[in-house]
Every structure is written in structure tokens, then in C-alpha cells.
Amino acid sequence: MIPSAPPSSPSPRLASIDAYRGFVMALIVAEALHLRRVAAKVPDSSFWAFLGHHQTHAPWLGCTLHDTIQPSFSFLVGVALPFSLAARRSHGHSPTRTAAHAIGRALILVLLGIGLRSLGAPATYWTFEDTLTQIGLGYGFLFFLGHQPTRTQWVAFAALLLATWAAFAAFPLPPPGFDYAAVGVAPEQGALLPGLAAHWNKNSNLAWAFDTWFLNLFPRSAPFTHHGGGYATLSFVPTLATMILGLIAGTVLRSPREPWEKVRWLAIAGVLGVLAGLAAEASGICPIVKRIWTPAWVLFSGGLCCLYLATFFAVIDLRGYKTWAYPLVVLGTNSILAYCLAKPGTTFIAETLRTHLGSDVFLLFGKPYEPVLSGASAMLIFWAFLAWCYRRKIFVKI
């Protein structure tokens, strides 16, 4: 049996958490492979079509592997919080100092998210749907709940889901003749739902209406009318519920429970969450929509996150199979740096390789597969840089 640390003492770093975070980062870095581009060039291949599908987001309803990136990040922020608070207590940090750090972290995450979205823009692009920004907007509330009993955390989780559902359900539907095309909605995208689910239609819901007011309070080159993907600022509220679920899961991992009992808890919570989300959508109560973080999405994606964590924890920390996870741990322990540099970094590396080696070097398997070879080469060099940082203990922390 692996002993668990008492709640009042710092806990050893769990490799499974770093590996899970690294797995999520690997999905982001793997965008350099441009699998959708390859799938388009070999339209008869179901294999590449499958890979390309899971490297993009569902147009509205549903879930792909890529859609699990943001909920996993949010969930893991919650998982890490009990460990972080315990470490700060063990180092003698006062409650005031710890709270000040949390507030500063929340502000930095918000500004960093806005900054990343503004890259290449002529002016600051005021938007709040980025993963880091969404986490930052809810982090202060999560920090407060991190000091509360688990029962209070569950109550907050349920209250957020119910309040979000009720607010959307009560918001009036658009009038007859509403011009959906003017807000970027095409019926064939599956974004127009019937019945009660229509309250979560793309760019005609409560969160969209809020943004048509809120985002126009900031300097813009043109008035905000809609987001092309349907993403919204208010998604940070149900995203907080995802973080709370992670907080509860992290508390379970730090608890004195038997190790395999922790796995069972995570597995049961995962299955129940997935089934609850599917049931909410099947019954017409609430659709599973990642882009506006519906309550059904919180349950469904939160269940997947619990299952991911249960698997990583069982395989790496309990069974002791750690060697294979080293590449993921390298990414996971420097996730902020990897997140900020992934897209510009791999793009720069790939272009540099083409410049100095020539494009023909990536045509080994034919032109359709050039993005995979160039992207894989860029990923390898990008990972090597992070491995160099890892070995020298160079980590970017907030």
C-alpha cells in the first residue's frame, strides 16, 4: 500500500498529474501535424479522416478528442489546488500572502490570455474566451472554495450548474424571422436546435446577448456582433464548475483513502458524469455544447476528465509504470511555457527547417504527407527544448 499524506502536510508531487497535463499539451503541440490538411488531400482514407476529425472542435453539438483539451486544463487547475495550498502552508506562507498570490495569478492568467489572442492584431483584442482567461476569471472563486469543506464545494458545483441552466432556459428565444446568417449561424452546422434546447442555440443565447453589450465596452475596430465560433465570456461561470470538480478530485487524491479506493472514486464519478451529460442531452433538458460550456457539457467532459485522471493515476503512481510517461511529464511540468510557445514555436521551427533543408526533405512519403513530417520534426525539436529546460529545472510558474 502507498501511504497517503495527512491533509495538514505537503504531499509528494504526483507524476500522474504532470503526465495528464502533458498529454493535454501534446494534443495542442500536435496541431503542428495539420492532420485535417492531410485528410483533405487523401479524401478516400477513413484513417486520416478520423485523425483530422479529432484534431478539430465539434461544430456545435458533440465532442472530439480536441474538445477535451480545455476542460482538462480547467479540471487540472482544480486538482492541483489542494496540493498547492498544502505546499504553501508547509513553507509557512500566511493566509494573506497566499490570497495575494491567488489574486495575482488570476489577473496574470486573464491578461496572458488576452495577450495571446492579440498576437498579430493591430491593437489589443479584448476577448475573454481563451482557456487561460476563462480559468483566470474563475480562479479567485476556486481559491476561496479550496478552503471550504468538500460538502460546500459540492453545493457550489450543483448551484452553478442549476443557476446556469435556469438563466439560459429563462432567456427569451429570438423573435420569428431572426437573421441567424447575420450572426454567423448556418443551419447545416447543427447549431439550431428545437424545443427547450433552442435556448442554447449558437449566437442567439444568453451568453451571446451578454457579449453584445460587454465586449462593446472595450475599444474595438468594429462593433462586436458575434463570435464566429459561438464562444462566450460567460462560459467562465460553468467552467468554474469544472474546476470545482477538479478541486474535489484533488482532495480525494490527497485524502488518507486507500490508493485503489481513490481510483474507484474517480472511475465511478467519471462514468456517472458521462452518463448524466448524455442523459441531459437525450432528454432534451440541455445539449452537450463545449463552445458555451453548457451544464450537460460540464457533466460529460468532467466525467471524461475523472476517467483520464483515474487511468493516469492507476498506471503511473500505483502500478509504477513511469518511464513511458517521461515525454508527457516534460510537457506537463512546464505547461504554461509550452502553451504560450506551442503554435508560434512549432510554426517557426517548421519554417526554419524548410528554409535551411528545403521542402523536398519532407516529401519522403509524398506531398499529401508533408505536413506530418515537417510538423513531427518541429514537435521533436520543440520537445527537446522543453526537455533541456526540465533537466536544468527551468520552469515558468504563475
N, C-alpha and C positions, 0 to 999 in steps of 0.2 A: 504494500500500500504506500502511496506517495502522500506524506503528511501535508496538511494544509496549514497555512499561517493563520493565527488568530486575527480577527478583524482589526485589532489595535496595532498590529505590527506590519512593517512593509512586506510585500510579497515578492518572491523572485520573479523576474521577467519571464513571461510565458512565450516560448518560441512560436507556439501556435497562433497567437495574436499577431505577431510580426509576419508570420507566413501568410495568414489570411489577408492582412493588409497588403503584403507583397503580391499576392495573387490578383487582387483588385488593381494594383498599379500595373501589373503585367498586362492586364486587359487594356489599359489605357495606352501603354507603350506599344502594344501590338497593333494599334491603329496605323503604325508606320508600314504595315504589310499591305494595306489598301486591298483587303480581301473582296470588297464589293466591286472594285475596279477589275480584279481578276475574274470574278464571277460574270461580269458583263461581257468580258472578252471570250469566255467559254460558256455560252448560254446553255449548252446541252449537258453540262456537268452538274448533277444534283449535289455532288460533294462540295464544289466551290460555291454553289448557291446556298447551301446550308451554312457554310462558314461566313459567307458575306452577309446573310440574314442576321446572324448572331453578332456581327460587328457593327450593327446599327441599332437604332432605337425603334421600338414599335411605333407606327404612325399615330396611334391613339390608344386603342384597347390592346391588352395583352402584355407580353413580357418576352424579351430576348435576353441572352446572356449579358449583353452590353447594358441592358436596363438595370442589372443588379449592381452596377458599379457605385452609383450614388447612394442607394440605401445601405450598401455595405460600409462605405466610408462613414456615413452618419451613425450607423449602428456601432461601429468600432470606436467612434469617439465616446459613446456611452460606455462601452465595455472597458475602455482604458481609464475612465474617470475614477472608479474606486481604487485602482492601483496607484494612480497619480496622487490622490488625496492621502493615501496611506504613506506614500514616499515623502510627501511634504511634511506630514506630521512627524515622521521619524527623523527628519532633518531639523525639527524644531521651528518650522515656519509658523508664524502666528496666524490666526484666522483672518486678520486684516490683510496681511501680506498675501495670503493665499487668494482671498477675494479680489484683491487688486490685480493679481496675475491673471485671474479668470476674466475679469473685465477687459484688461488689456489684450488678452488673447482673442476674445470675441471681436474687439474692434479691429485688430490686425487681420483676422480672417475675413471680415467684411470688406475691408479696404483692399486686401490682396485679391479677393475675388473680382472686385470691380476693376482693379488694375489689370488683371489677366484678360478680362473681357475687353479692355480698352486698347490692348496691343494692336497697333496698326491703324487705330482710329485717329481722326484729326483732333479730337478733343475727348475728355473723359466721357466714357459711355456708361451712363448711370443705369445700371441694371442689377437686379438682386436675385437672379435665379441660378447663379453659379453655385456649384457644390460647396465651395468654401464660404461663400456669402450666406447661403442658407444655414450652414452649420453655425456660423458666427452669430446670426440673428437669434438663434435659439440657445446658444451656449450658456448665457448668463442664467437662464431659467433652469437649464440642466444642472449647472453648478449648485444652485440653490437646492434642487431636488436630491443632489448627491449627498446632502447632509440630513435627509429625511428618512424615516423608516420605509421599508420596502412596501408596506401597505399604502402609504401615502403616494409612493411612486406609481403603484398600480392604479390608484384612484385618479391621479393626474393623467395617466395614459388613457384610461377609459373616458375621462371627461373631455380630453382633447378630441378623441375620435367622435364622440357623440355631438360635441359642440360644432365641430367642423361639418359633420353630416347635416345637422339641423340647419346651420347657416346656409349651406348650399341648397338644401331642399326647399328652404323658405324663400330663397331669392327668386323673383318672378322670371318666368321664361320670356324670351324675346317676343315681341308682337308679331302677328301674321305679316308675312312679306318682308321679314328681316333679311337684309342683304348679307348673307353669310360670305359671299365671294369678296365683299369689301373688307372683311376681317380675316382673309386668307384661309377660308374653310371650303374645301371641295368635298361634296357628298361621298365621292368614291373613296375617300380616306378612312371611312368608317368612324368619323368624328361626330356624326349626328345620330343620336340615339333616341329611341322612343320612350314614352311614358315617364316614370319618375327619373330614370337615368338621364333624361334630357337636361336635367339641371347641372349635369357635368359635361355638357357638350363643349366643344372647343371654341374658345373666344366668344362665348356668349354666356359665361357663368359668373358667379360672384367674384372670383379672383381676377378675372379679366376686367370686370367693371371697376374694381378697386384700382387696378393698374392704370386704367384710362384716366383716373384722377391723380393717383400718387406719382406715377413716373413723369407726368407733365409738370410736376412741381420743380423738377430739375432742368438745368439748361439742356436743350436738345436742338439738333439741327432741323428737325421737323417734329410736329406733334406726334405723340405716341398714340397709335390706334389699336395695335395688336402685336403680339409676338408671333412670328411665323411658325414656331413650334408649339405654341399654346402654353408655354411655361409662364409661371406667375410668381410674384413676390410672396403672396400669402401662403405659398406651399411650405414656407418655413414653419408654420404652425403644426401641420401634421408631421413634418419632418422631425420636429421636436419629439413627437410620439415615438418615432423610430429610434431616436437617440435614447429616450427613456427605456424602451425595451432593451437596448444595448446595456444601459446602466444596470438594469435588473439582472441581465445575463452576466455582467461583470461581477456583480455582487455574489451571484451564485458561484462563480469560479473562485472567488476569494473566501468563500464560506468554508466551515470545517466539515462539509459533507464529504462522504466517500467519493473519490475521483470518478468512478463509473456511475455513481448516482448523479453527478453533475452532467455527465454525457446523456444519461437518460432524461434528465430535466430538459436539457437543450433540445433533444430529439423530439420529445413529446410536445414541447412548446412550438417547435418548428412545424410539425405535422398539423397541430391544431390551428396555427396561424395560416398556413397554406389553405387548409380546408375551409376555414372561416372566410377568407378572402374570396375563394371560389364560390362559396355558398351565397355570399352577399351579392356577387355579380349574377349568379344563376337565378336568384330570386327576384332580380330587378331592383333590389334595395339600393345598391351602389355599384358602379362599374369599377373594374381594375384599370386605373389610368395613372401611369407613372408621372406624366408630364405635369399634372396638377396635384399629385400626391393624395389621391382620394383615400378615405378611410379603408376601403377594401384593399387598396394598394399597400397601405401600412401593414395590414394583417398578412397579406400574401407575401410581400417582399420581406417583412420582418420574420416570417416563418422560414423563408429561404435562408436568411442570414443566420438564424439559430441553427439550421441544419449544416450550413457551411462551418460555423464555429465548432459544432459538435464533432464534425469529421476531422477538422484540423487538430482539435484538442486531443481526441482519442488517438489519432495516428502518431502525432508528433510528441506530445507531452506525456501520454500514458504508455503507448507502445514503444516510444523511444526511437521511432524512425525519423531521424532529423537530417541526415546527410542530404537526402534528395531535396529538402526544403531550403537549403542554403541559398540558392539563387533568389528565392522568394523573400527570404529574411533580409538579404541585402537591399532589396527594393523596399520592403516594409519598414525597416528601421530608419529610412531616410525618405519617407513618403512625401513630405512637403516639398523637399528639393526635387524629387522625381516628378511630382505633379506639376510643378511650375516649369520644369525644363523639358518634359517629355515631348510635346509636339514640336516646339521650336528646335529643340536639341536634335531629335532624330531627323527632322527635315534638313537641318543644316549639315548633319553628318552625311546623309544620303546624297545631298547635292555636292558636297565636297568630294565624296568618293567618285561620283560621276565625272567631276571636273578633272581629277588627277588620274583616274584609272580608265576613264572612257566609259560610255554607256554600254559598249559591247560586252564588257566583262560580266554584266548581269543578264545576258541573253543566252546563258548556257542551256536553259530548258525552253527557249522560245520567247518571243516578245510578250505574249499574254502574261507570263510569269515573272517578268522583270521587276514589278513592284514587290513581289515576295522576296526575291533575292536581295535587292537593294535595301528593302526595309529590314530584313533579317540581319544584314550586315550592320546597319545603323543601330539596331537594337542591341547587338552584341557589344559594339563599342560603347554605347550609352551605359549598358550594364557594367562594363569593365570600369568605367569612370566611377560609378557608384560603389563598386567593389573596392576600388582604390580608397574612396572616402571611408568605407566601412572598416577597412583594415587599419586606417590611421585615425579612426574614431572621430571623423569629421561629420557631424550631424547638424542639420538645420532644424531647430526646435522653435516653437512659438509658445 
